[in-house]
Amino acid sequence: KSDEINKNKKTLIEGQNRIPDFMGFLGELKKGARLAENPKGYVIGAIKRKLKEL
């Protein structure tokens, strides 16, 4: 189960370093992730999209 997390560790660390109020950003994703078919993929995809905006 944690394979997806390990494969995307670089993205998670980059998000933590570059996205202001990273924990708040993750909190905003909670509802969408809960409804998503793949919650971890939803969160990781959202982090990647946010990083492209910065």
C-alpha positions as CSV (number, residue, x, y, z in Angstrom):
1,K,0.0,0.0,0.0
2,S,2.8,2.4,0.8
3,D,4.4,1.8,-2.7
4,E,2.5,4.7,-4.1
5,I,3.8,7.0,-1.3
6,N,7.4,5.7,-1.8
7,K,7.3,6.2,-5.5
8,N,6.2,9.8,-5.1
9,K,8.3,10.7,-2.1
10,K,10.2,13.3,-4.1
11,T,6.9,15.0,-5.1
12,L,5.8,15.0,-1.5
13,I,9.0,16.5,-0.2
14,E,9.0,19.1,-3.0
15,G,5.4,20.0,-2.2
16,Q,6.3,20.3,1.5
17,N,9.2,22.6,0.6
18,R,7.5,24.8,-2.1
19,I,3.8,25.0,-1.3
20,P,3.1,27.7,1.3
21,D,0.9,26.3,4.2
22,F,1.4,22.7,2.9
23,M,-0.6,21.2,5.7
24,G,-3.5,23.6,5.0
25,F,-3.3,22.7,1.3
26,L,-3.6,18.9,2.2
27,G,-6.5,19.7,4.5
28,E,-8.4,21.3,1.6
29,L,-7.9,18.0,-0.4
30,K,-9.5,15.9,2.3
31,K,-13.1,15.8,0.9
32,G,-12.1,15.2,-2.7
33,A,-9.7,12.5,-1.6
34,R,-12.3,10.8,0.5
35,L,-14.6,10.6,-2.6
36,A,-11.9,9.6,-5.0
37,E,-11.5,6.1,-6.2
38,N,-7.7,6.3,-5.5
39,P,-7.3,8.8,-2.6
40,K,-3.5,8.7,-2.5
41,G,-3.3,9.2,-6.3
42,Y,-5.8,12.1,-6.0
43,V,-3.6,13.9,-3.4
44,I,-0.3,13.2,-5.3
45,G,-1.9,14.5,-8.5
46,A,-3.1,17.6,-6.7
47,I,0.3,18.3,-5.3
48,K,1.9,17.9,-8.8
49,R,-0.7,20.3,-10.3
50,K,-0.1,22.9,-7.6
51,L,3.7,22.6,-8.1
52,K,3.2,23.4,-11.8
53,E,1.3,26.5,-10.9
54,L,4.1,27.9,-8.7
